[in-house]
Amino acid sequence: MRQGNQRQSAGDSSTQIQGQTVVVYQGVTEDRAAEIAEYKAKQVIEKFGLDGRAIAHARISSFDEQLVAEFATKGLLETFRDPGFQILLNRAQLQAASTEDQADHELITKLLVGRASQRQKTVHLAVSRAVETVDSLDDETLTGLTLLWYTLNTQPATTDPLMSLKFRDNAYGKLLQTAPLPSGTRWLDDLDLLGLMNCDFSQARYLKNLESLAIERRPGLFGRGLAADEAKHIQDRLRDIDRDLASLLTPHSLIPGQFRLNVVGKESCQELADSHQLPRDRREKLEEIFEICGIGTVDQKARDKATELIEGMPNYSTVRAWFNEFNTSIDVRITAAGVAIAYSNANRFIDVDGLGTLAEVLDKRK
């Protein structure tokens, strides 16, 4: 309840009750969100000396305009009412004031969108820490972190081996446009110091090469090929278990003239059995078919063909050469804050919807 002629917030309406003005809340509009951002910005700007305030004001104003517009587009303006978000907004504005790079402002905006879209505490903690490090990352280190996360912690949704490689090559191409790739391993040290990555240089463990990561994580895509007669026999057995399972047989796009089960790996057997509600005896028959088809074991012909294709793909081969220069020197684990930055930065260039929400990606991180 407000007395007299105190300023009314944009998006609210008022009515008179016994001479007093009662403000009726109607939701946060873009104007109201801009007012909140401006109010919080004044608190940040006061932290700077007189000579720096004009620069800080210009940078924060540009950032706030971008932030409010993005939140309006995503339907997230109500978040500006949350005190917890307002605290984070102050930190973000402080970071925005420290850099005139619009790419940094865009990245911080994406981070805040991720935080506003999800209520999980893990996301909030990760984003809060990530926001504080953005101004410490140069373009090459940010690109390296993004590509390393994308390589280690994501995989294409398609279950066709050839399409999965092409999809990856296309995504790598978009991510490579951001900045040159970092060289050596110093940038990994920097990420470790910032708390965005845990690095182990002991060589007790190290990363597999890129082609092995791409192939061995989804062995069902790169399993042995089935000749036409064997494929027909397997298809008949699948049909006996459940008519719909016969459609699992598909041409092997890496081995012309042969076929494969259209599955990712051994875990697909349990998933299929559950989804089709198979009784125990039919589950065992399905497991037997998986064993016969060698699901879970990478076929050497398929591996060689996949490696040959990777070497011939311009973007994939570039990332492969870069990654394989340091993979045997280190083992890494990207922290929650590092994942938040990499995911949000990738979101500037590629569609990350297929990878899941930030909360889901954080749950699946290695």
C-alpha positions, -999 to +999 in steps of 0.1 A: +000+000+000+015+033-011+006+068+002+003+100-018+020+103-052+047+077-049+058+063-083+038+034-096+055+005-113+050-001-150+026-030-155+007-023-123-027-006-119-041+013-089-073+021-072-084+045-045-097+030-012-105+056+015-080+081+002-052+056-001-036+043-034-035+005-036-013-009-062-027-040-079+001-063-093-006-074-129+027-091-138+061-080-149+062-062-182+093-053-202+091-018-188+089-031-153+118-055-158+138-026-173+131-005-142+143-033-119+174-038-140+181+000-139+176+001-101+200-028-096+225-012-120+227+019-099+239-002-070+266-016-092+277+016-108+282+032-073+310+007-067+331+024-094+351+056-092+337+087-109+359+083-139+346+048-146+309+053-140+300+066-174+317+036-191+301+012-166+267+028-172+270+025-210+280-012-208+254-022-183+227-004-201+235-022-233+236-055-214+203-049-196+185-040-228+197-073-244+188-092-212+152-079-209+146-085-246+158-121-243+137-127-212+106-112-229+111-135-259+114-166-236+085-156-214+107-153-183+101-117-172+085-128-139+119-139-128+129-103-123+106-103-091+127-130-075+151-116-049+176-145-056+176-136-093+181-099-084+212-108-064+226-127-094+216-099-117+239-076-097+268-100-102+260-102-139+259-065-143+292-062-125+307-086-151+290-068-179+306-035-167+340-051-169+339-059-206+327-041-237+327-074-257+291-080-268+299-117-271+305-117-233+272-100-227+254-125-249+270-154-230+260-139-197+225-135-210+223-171-221+235-182-186+208-161-169+182-176-192+193-211-182+191-202-146+156-185-149+142-214-169+150-240-143+144-241-105+170-268-097+196-256-071+224-273-091+216-250-120+215-220-098+248-228-082+265-236-115+253-204-132+262-182-102+298-194-104+299-194-142+288-157-144+317-147-122+343-162-146+331-149-180+354-119-181+384-141-173+380-162-204+396-152-237+379-162-269+402-191-276+399-207-242+361-203-244+361-220-278+383-248-264+361-254-234+330-255-256+344-279-280+359-301-253+325-303-235+307-310-267+331-338-276+332-354-242+297-350-229+272-350-258+262-372-287+239-370-317+203-382-312+203-401-345+210-438-345+224-439-380+262-440-379+267-420-411+242-394-402+257-391-367+291-383-382+276-357-406+256-341-378+287-338-357+307-323-385+280-297-391+279-287-354+317-286-352+317-262-382+294-238-364+313-239-331+347-234-349+335-201-362+337-185-328+375-181-324+407-200-332+413-232-313+437-229-283+471-246-286+491-265-261+477-272-226+481-238-209+445-230-215+435-262-196+455-249-166+436-216-168+402-234-168+414-255-138+424-223-119+390-208-126+372-238-112+357-247-146+376-280-150+395-305-130+427-315-147+449-345-141+484-344-157+497-374-139+492-396-170+478-423-148+447-418-169+442-400-202+415-392-227+409-416-256+414-402-291+385-384-308+376-412-332+375-437-304+353-415-283+329-410-312+327-448-320+330-467-287+304-447-268+277-459-292+289-494-303+256-504-317+260-479-345+293-494-355+287-531-350+292-558-376+272-560-407+247-588-414+245-603-448+210-604-464+203-641-455+213-636-419+194-604-416+163-621-429+167-648-403+172-623-375+142-603-386+120-634-385+131-641-350+124-605-339+090-608-354+083-639-334+091-620-302+070-590-311+058-580-346+070-543-341+106-554-334+111-566-370+116-530-380+148-529-360+167-543-390+181-514-411+207-511-439+242-505-425+252-471-439+289-478-433+290-513-449+270-512-482+248-542-489+247-553-452+223-547-423+224-539-386+201-536-356+191-500-353+202-497-316+228-477-297+243-505-275+235-533-251+214-510-229+189-508-258+179-544-251+164-536-217+148-504-230+131-523-258+120-551-235+104-526-211+088-505-238+072-536-254+064-552-220+080-584-230+076-614-206+108-630-193+111-657-219+109-632-248+133-609-231+158-637-230+153-644-267+159-607-275+191-608-254+202-638-274+197-619-307+217-590-293+245-614-285+244-630-320+245-596-337+275-586-316+258-555-301+282-538-278+313-548-299+326-524-325+333-540-359+368-533-373+354-526-408+329-502-395+355-485-373+379-481-402+352-467-424+341-442-397+377-431-391+381-426-429+350-405-430+360-384-401+394-377-417+376-365-448+351-342-430+366-307-429+353-296-395+355-330-378+390-336-390+401-301-377+387-309-342+402-344-343+437-331-351+434-305-323+420-329-297+445-357-305+474-334-299+468-333-261+445-362-254+473-385-241+487-359-218+457-353-196+425-365-181+398-339-174+364-335-157+344-304-166+328-289-135+292-278-132+301-242-138+322-252-168+293-272-183+270-242-178+294-219-197+301-244-225+263-253-229+253-216-229+281-206-253+271-235-277+236-222-275+247-191-292+256-210-323+238-244-324+204-257-314+210-274-280+174-285-275+182-320-286+208-322-259+183-316-231+180-287-206+209-274-187+197-293-156+196-326-176+230-319-191+245-313-156+230-346-144+246-365-172+281-348-170+311-371-167 
